[in-house]
Amino acid sequence: MSAKYGFVDPDFIIPENYNVTFKDPKTNPVKVELFRKQAEEMRLNEYDKIVVLGGKEYINVVAKVFPASKLIAPFKGLPLGKMMQTIKKAIS
């Protein structure tokens, strides 16, 4: 999931650095309507569960695309440092 490109396939290569964020509307992040269209095109809405491994801005966007009953957000409420520690611990 990208604030510039929307939902992307795992093998999608982001062609350049960019500074687009959901925190700052002036950076022109993609709109929820694009995420909804992409979710339909990519058939993401067919999954029973949608896992969001991001902060509250990402969770808020995904919550506008999918029903709350499908969402799993294990890092909800954690600061970035804690999220990174949790991921590192889970990987090792």
Secondary structure, DSSP 8 states (H G I E B T S, - for coil): -BTTTBS--TT----S-----TT-GGG----HHHHHHHHHHTTGGGSS-EE--S-HHHHHHHHTTS-GGGEE-TTTT--HHHHHHHHHHHH-
